[in-house]
Amino acid sequence: MADPLRALALVCSLKPSPAESSSDLLARQVLEAMPDVESTVVRVVDHDVRPGVELDMGDGDAWPQIRSQIVAADILVVATPTWLGQHSSVCQRVLERLDAELSETDDSGRMLTLGKVAVAAVVGNEDGAHHISGILFQSLTDTGFTVPAQGVTYWNDDLSRARDYKDLDSTPEATDGMTRTAAANAVHLARLLKAARYPATG
């Protein structure tokens, strides 16, 4: 039997655990929509991820342990809240740390992230989901990940209502549909890429 797929969600909320988080909720909903996929959730702000663009910034940097989970995963979910129309500062740090993957290759010249699938999850009570997902897609493909068709799910509310996704009575139909589509497409693409690797370039 083929090895099961593994998914890792990096939740880029500004709220440390155990505080409730809309980003965490949406990330978990994406993972729940991936049947037969082993999954893990990491709330990045709970860990001492140092600023920088190296694999290990030393002095207790927690990124190497998180990175090991990224390398072991087939699917990466990046979940972020929306602040002032932008992704969170925690999310930006994740993208900066992923920059180190540009120089990490196997013996055939392939990046270690090549063949891994990435999807985005964005929440907020103001507009910005398309802008944020565009930044995430560019950054993730630059660092070796492959984004599937419709590889994002999001929820944005009317700013005047000041609601959080986690406080809704039920998941909006549109968001639920996007979540299930992004999850299904990610799993499908991950299986294809696991069976047929990208060609060597070195």
Summary of the structure (lengths in Angstrom):
residues: 202
radius of gyration: 16.3
end to end distance: 31.5
largest distance: 54.0
contacts: 661
relative contact order: 0.18
helix: 41%
strand: 20%
